[in-house]
Amino acid sequence: MKATMSTLLDANPERVWTELQRPELLVYVAAPLVVVEPVEPESFPEQWDEGEYRVAMRLFGLIPLGEQTIRTSKVRVDDADGGQFYQLRDDGTGQLVSVWDHLISIRETPDGKTVYTDEIEVNAGVLTPVIWLFAALFYRHRQRRWRKLVANDFEY
């Protein structure tokens, strides 16, 4: 099952792209709904490189959600209108899900702001509808946290 949601961020796309590549951002936008902690490697890098990262997650910091593999890849291109277009993909898997394909797209608006889009596809067998509903709520939460972070001038 798939879900797509977008939000407008009052920041330029280059800044949003820079922040997006920081694991610190994932920890911030997921909290307090989901606490994300590195498993392997034992600490997060300063910036996501293309590759695999295993994390443990806890709902509200208390309820174990198991481990998940974050598998990142990045794309930065100029779009047809001359603006910047960026994508970061997490094509991961987890203990509860066999497919967790999350694509983040960042596009510049004509006035220099950013349209930030989360596209998620999940497959968890019979649990797919429940995981899909959680993912849809989780990414709305993340986008709200993004807007708060931008409003606070990226003060984590």
Summary of the structure (lengths in Angstrom):
residues: 156
radius of gyration: 15.2
end to end distance: 32.2
largest distance: 46.0
contacts: 456
relative contact order: 0.23
helix: 28%
strand: 46%
